Amino acid sequence: MSRTLSERDLLTPANCLVALIDLQPQMLFGVANFDRQAVINNNVALAKACRVFEVPVVLSTTRCGGSSRPVPSRSLRSP
């Protein structure tokens, strides 16, 4: 069955968001099957793309402060 795409089916900044969850350096120690730097780079690229396309981002972390700042926080700041 063929289905046509309508405007309601498209994701827009008004009807979606991106959640970046617990992207702290300490959490990357558990990543063994991916290059840790690639994980960081991909998340920073995603955060920058969200900023360009004005997609809301929720940045969640379990502990904030000290050296526990989320990895992509620098890319979410205004230029």
N, C-alpha and C positions, 0 to 999 in steps of 0.2 A: 504494500500500500504506500503510495507516494504522498508525502506531506509537504505542503508549501510553508515556507518560512514567513512568519508575520513579525511585525515590530514587537509584539509582546514576547516573542521567543528570543530576542536579542538581549545580550547583557549590555547594560549601560552603567555609567557611574551613579545613576539615580537608583538602580535596582540591584546593585551588587557591592561587594567589598572584598578585599584580600586580607586574610589573617596571617600574620607572620608570628609564629608561636615559639617562644623560648629559644631564640637564636643567640645563645650566649657561647662564648669560647669554651666554657667548661662542658657544655653539652656535645661539642664536637668530638670529644674524646671517645664517645660511644660509636662514632661513625667509622666503620672499618672497611666497608665495601665501596666507598666513594672517596675521592680525593677531597680532603677537608677544605683546601683552598678553592676548589671548584664549587663546593657547597656554599661557601661564603660569597664567591663571585656571582653565582646564580641568584642568590637571594638579594644581593645588592642590585643586580640588574633588574630583577622583578620589582623592587622598591622604586627604582628610578623610572621604570616604565609606568608604574602606577602614578607617579608624580606627573609625568608628561601627559598621561591620558586623564588626569584628575579623578582617578579611582580612589575611593576612600581606603585607608589602610588601618587595621587594628594591629598594634604591636603589643604582644603579650609576653610577659616574662615572670618567672617565679621569684626572682630576687633582683632588686635594682639597687645600685649604689656601689661605690668602690670600683673594683675591676670587673664587676658583673654587668656592665652595660651591654645591651643587645648589639649584635654584630652590625646590622645595617642601619643603625640609628643615624650615623653620619650622612647617609645618602638621602634620608627623609627630610633633612633640613632644607630650608629655602636657600637657593644659591646666592 
